[in-house]
Amino acid sequence: MEQEMDITQELMLDGNAAGGIFYEIFGVEMTATPTECATCFTPNDVGALRVFDQAPGKVMRCPACGNVMMRIVETPNAIYLDARGVAYLRIARS
């Protein structure tokens, strides 16, 4: 039996694809930052999230359950970060 190709999965990148925008928002390297999915409570580093960036913004999904953890949209005047799918995002103090 031939498997159907999931185009969404084929277009997803790892969380490193969002490293630049995270640096712009937080001013620190974020790909090694621990986070946890608010849906399945699986811990991961930001760099392990699955990023879909073929839209006006970036959508970051949990690699375990596939639910949306974060969305980032850039406009000429602002950056919008929706992180309601994140249980926590641990940013270490320097």
N, CA, C and O of each residue as an XYZ file, in Angstrom:
376
protein
N       0.848     -1.173      0.000
C       0.000      0.000      0.000
C       0.895      1.239      0.000
O       1.866      1.303      0.754
N       0.578      2.202     -0.825
C       1.347      3.432     -0.944
C       0.923      4.417      0.140
O      -0.269      4.660      0.328
N       1.913      4.992      0.865
C       1.618      5.965      1.904
C       1.394      7.335      1.299
O       2.107      7.748      0.385
N       0.387      8.045      1.823
C       0.147      9.410      1.376
C       1.176     10.334      2.014
O       1.514     10.177      3.187
N       1.671     11.295      1.245
C       2.623     12.254      1.766
C       1.874     13.379      2.466
O       0.939     13.950      1.905
N       2.283     13.698      3.690
C       1.717     14.810      4.442
C       2.561     16.035      4.128
O       3.668     16.177      4.648
N       2.047     16.918      3.282
C       2.801     18.085      2.837
C       3.174     18.983      4.011
O       4.230     19.615      3.989
N       2.328     19.049      5.033
C       2.634     19.864      6.200
C       3.890     19.357      6.888
O       4.754     20.156      7.251
N       4.011     18.058      7.074
C       5.197     17.482      7.701
C       6.430     17.711      6.843
O       7.517     17.953      7.367
N       6.269     17.635      5.534
C       7.400     17.826      4.632
C       7.944     19.252      4.691
O       9.134     19.466      4.461
N       7.098     20.219      4.993
C       7.513     21.619      5.020
C       8.008     22.089      6.388
O       8.527     23.199      6.506
N       7.853     21.258      7.418
C       8.265     21.665      8.761
C       9.767     21.546      8.943
O      10.415     20.638      8.423
N      10.297     22.501      9.702
C      11.712     22.547     10.044
C      11.846     22.337     11.543
O      10.841     22.268     12.250
N      13.079     22.233     12.039
C      13.228     22.156     13.491
C      13.241     23.576     14.060
O      13.262     24.558     13.318
N      13.229     23.663     15.383
C      13.123     24.944     16.067
C      14.258     25.911     15.802
O      14.125     27.105     16.073
N      15.380     25.419     15.273
C      16.480     26.318     14.943
C      16.081     27.333     13.878
O      16.696     28.394     13.772
N      15.063     27.016     13.093
C      14.583     27.929     12.054
C      13.960     29.189     12.657
O      13.807     30.195     11.964
N      13.602     29.141     13.932
C      13.033     30.307     14.611
C      14.058     30.984     15.520
O      13.719     31.926     16.236
N      15.291     30.519     15.500
C      16.325     31.063     16.384
C      16.528     32.558     16.238
O      16.681     33.258     17.239
N      16.531     33.061     15.016
C      16.756     34.482     14.784
C      15.672     35.371     15.366
O      15.971     36.392     15.986
N      14.416     34.992     15.170
C      13.323     35.811     15.689
C      13.267     35.735     17.207
O      12.948     36.728     17.860
N      13.574     34.566     17.785
C      13.632     34.465     19.245
C      14.731     35.357     19.813
O      14.553     35.985     20.856
N      15.867     35.408     19.121
C      16.961     36.283     19.575
C      16.512     37.743     19.512
O      16.833     38.532     20.400
N      15.779     38.096     18.475
C      15.285     39.468     18.350
C      14.314     39.809     19.480
O      14.330     40.929     19.991
N      13.472     38.857     19.871
C      12.483     39.094     20.920
C      13.139     39.133     22.301
O      12.916     40.068     23.070
N      13.952     38.109     22.615
C      14.472     37.941     23.972
C      15.903     38.433     24.177
O      16.328     38.622     25.317
N      16.645     38.643     23.102
C      18.010     39.137     23.207
C      19.023     38.103     23.662
O      20.149     38.450     24.020
N      18.632     36.836     23.651
C      19.532     35.731     24.001
C      19.269     34.562     23.061
O      18.215     34.486     22.429
N      20.225     33.661     22.977
C      20.086     32.425     22.179
C      19.039     31.555     22.870
O      19.179     31.236     24.050
N      17.994     31.173     22.142
C      16.871     30.465     22.760
C      16.706     29.009     22.338
O      15.867     28.315     22.914
N      17.452     28.521     21.377
C      17.168     27.177     20.869
C      17.444     26.081     21.892
O      16.875     24.995     21.786
N      18.302     26.336     22.879
C      18.572     25.346     23.925
C      17.724     25.589     25.174
O      17.925     24.933     26.196
N      16.784     26.520     25.097
C      15.929     26.865     26.229
C      14.871     25.779     26.455
O      14.172     25.387     25.521
N      14.754     25.293     27.706
C      13.735     24.277     27.992
C      12.315     24.852     27.935
O      12.062     25.976     28.367
N      11.414     24.059     27.397
C      10.004     24.425     27.341
C       9.182     23.154     27.527
O       9.718     22.048     27.459
N       7.899     23.310     27.758
C       7.017     22.156     27.941
C       5.690     22.416     27.255
O       5.133     23.509     27.362
N       5.187     21.422     26.556
C       3.899     21.515     25.871
C       2.767     21.579     26.903
O       2.720     20.769     27.828
N       1.865     22.537     26.741
C       0.735     22.684     27.656
C      -0.339     21.623     27.421
O      -1.244     21.474     28.242
N      -0.254     20.887     26.321
C      -1.247     19.858     26.012
C      -0.821     18.491     26.539
O      -1.572     17.849     27.273
N       0.383     18.041     26.169
C       0.820     16.689     26.553
C       1.902     16.701     27.634
O       2.296     15.642     28.124
N       2.386     17.892     28.013
C       3.384     18.084     29.068
C       4.727     17.426     28.771
O       5.467     17.066     29.687
N       5.035     17.273     27.482
C       6.333     16.738     27.086
C       7.349     17.871     27.105
O       7.138     18.900     26.464
N       8.463     17.691     27.841
C       9.501     18.717     27.834
C      10.391     18.588     26.596
O      10.663     17.480     26.135
N      10.832     19.705     26.072
C      11.740     19.770     24.924
C      12.517     21.066     25.006
O      12.143     21.970     25.753
N      13.588     21.165     24.251
C      14.226     22.448     24.035
C      13.497     23.136     22.890
O      12.889     22.466     22.055
N      13.547     24.451     22.838
C      12.899     25.198     21.756
C      13.388     24.701     20.395
O      12.614     24.644     19.440
N      14.659     24.345     20.306
C      15.222     23.873     19.044
C      14.641     22.557     18.555
O      14.817     22.204     17.388
N      13.952     21.826     19.420
C      13.348     20.548     19.036
C      11.918     20.703     18.528
O      11.346     19.752     17.995
N      11.338     21.891     18.686
C       9.969     22.093     18.219
C       9.932     22.020     16.698
O      10.945     22.249     16.036
N       8.785     21.708     16.154
C       8.597     21.619     14.706
C       8.067     22.963     14.232
O       7.028     23.416     14.712
N       8.755     23.605     13.306
C       8.410     24.949     12.847
C       7.857     24.899     11.424
O       8.472     24.337     10.518
N       6.690     25.497     11.255
C       6.100     25.682      9.939
C       6.194     27.169      9.635
O       5.553     27.977     10.306
N       6.990     27.543      8.627
C       7.179     28.967      8.330
C       6.762     29.330      6.912
O       7.264     30.304      6.350
N       5.866     28.572      6.336
C       5.383     28.831      4.976
C       4.116     29.683      4.987
O       3.314     29.624      4.055
N       3.941     30.471      6.038
C       2.766     31.333      6.169
C       3.249     32.736      6.524
O       4.456     32.975      6.561
N       2.342     33.659      6.782
C       2.781     34.994      7.171
C       3.604     35.010      8.456
O       4.321     35.978      8.711
N       3.519     33.979      9.254
C       4.281     33.905     10.494
C       4.904     32.535     10.654
O       4.972     31.752      9.707
N       5.358     32.257     11.868
C       5.925     30.945     12.195
C       4.994     30.255     13.185
O       4.530     30.870     14.145
N       4.726     28.982     12.946
C       3.917     28.177     13.851
C       4.822     27.083     14.387
O       5.409     26.328     13.612
N       4.944     26.988     15.719
C       5.799     25.990     16.351
C       4.942     24.942     17.055
O       4.110     25.259     17.906
N       5.169     23.694     16.679
C       4.367     22.587     17.207
C       5.198     21.661     18.069
O       6.413     21.557     17.902
N       4.537     20.994     18.986
C       5.164     19.994     19.841
C       5.554     18.792     18.975
O       4.723     18.294     18.216
N       6.792     18.319     19.071
C       7.182     17.160     18.277
C       6.535     15.857     18.764
O       6.508     14.869     18.030
N       6.016     15.850     19.997
C       5.398     14.635     20.540
C       3.933     14.503     20.140
O       3.521     13.457     19.637
N       3.136     15.559     20.360
C       1.691     15.452     20.101
C       1.227     16.252     18.888
O       0.118     16.035     18.399
N       2.051     17.167     18.395
C       1.707     17.939     17.205
C       0.879     19.183     17.459
O       0.578     19.920     16.521
N       0.502     19.437     18.710
C      -0.296     20.632     18.990
C       0.542     21.895     18.889
O       1.756     21.869     19.090
N      -0.122     22.998     18.575
C       0.560     24.282     18.439
C       0.987     24.778     19.816
O       0.178     24.852     20.741
N       2.268     25.115     19.937
C       2.791     25.670     21.182
C       2.952     27.183     21.090
O       2.604     27.907     22.023
N       3.481     27.661     19.959
C       3.704     29.099     19.793
C       3.440     29.517     18.360
O       3.560     28.732     17.419
N       3.074     30.796     18.230
C       2.929     31.432     16.920
C       3.658     32.770     17.004
O       3.555     33.475     18.008
N       4.391     33.116     15.952
C       5.064     34.410     15.893
C       4.750     35.049     14.548
O       4.938     34.435     13.498
N       4.276     36.274     14.592
C       3.981     37.031     13.381
C       4.696     38.370     13.477
O       4.617     39.059     14.495
N       5.397     38.733     12.400
C       6.081     40.021     12.332
C       5.293     40.951     11.428
O       4.855     40.563     10.345
N       5.119     42.179     11.882
C       4.540     43.232     11.055
C       5.586     44.338     10.957
O       6.612     44.262     11.634
N       5.361     45.356     10.142
C       6.340     46.442     10.073
C       6.542     47.173     11.406
O       7.592     47.775     11.630
N       5.537     47.121     12.290
C       5.605     47.879     13.542
C       5.748     47.045     14.808
O       5.989     47.600     15.880
N       5.605     45.723     14.710
C       5.603     44.919     15.927
C       5.865     43.448     15.622
O       5.798     43.003     14.476
N       6.164     42.710     16.691
C       6.250     41.248     16.640
C       5.195     40.732     17.607
O       5.164     41.134     18.770
N       4.340     39.850     17.132
C       3.309     39.255     17.973
C       3.728     37.830     18.324
O       4.024     37.029     17.437
N       3.753     37.519     19.610
C       4.105     36.182     20.099
C       2.916     35.636     20.870
O       2.510     36.206     21.883
N       2.363     34.539     20.394
C       1.272     33.834     21.072
C       1.861     32.534     21.587
O       2.214     31.659     20.796
N       1.974     32.392     22.903
C       2.585     31.203     23.495
C       1.603     30.464     24.398
O       2.010     29.863     25.392
N       0.319     30.502     24.065
C      -0.662     29.871     24.955
C      -0.577     28.343     24.971
O      -1.190     27.709     25.829
N       0.168     27.742     24.044
C       0.345     26.295     24.044
C       1.572     25.834     24.822
O       1.940     24.661     24.779
N       2.199     26.764     25.532
C       3.409     26.468     26.304
C       3.065     26.434     27.781
O       2.483     27.385     28.302
N       3.421     25.342     28.468
C       3.222     25.281     29.919
C       4.257     26.170     30.608
O       3.930     26.872     31.565
N       5.493     26.145     30.132
C       6.522     27.064     30.604
C       7.620     27.200     29.568
O       7.779     26.351     28.690
N       8.370     28.280     29.684
C       9.546     28.548     28.879
C      10.575     29.057     29.867
O      10.432     30.159     30.397
N      11.618     28.266     30.126
C      12.594     28.596     31.166
C      13.767     29.367     30.564
O      14.553     28.808     29.799
N      13.886     30.644     30.908
C      14.963     31.490     30.425
C      15.920     31.724     31.583
O      15.565     32.376     32.565
N      17.133     31.196     31.471
C      18.120     31.317     32.556
C      18.609     32.746     32.681
O      18.733     33.466     31.690
N      18.880     33.137     33.892
C      19.498     34.446     34.136
C      20.985     34.315     33.962
O      21.576     33.286     34.287
N      21.598     35.380     33.440
C      23.052     35.320     33.251
C      23.799     35.806     34.458
O      25.030     35.818     34.459
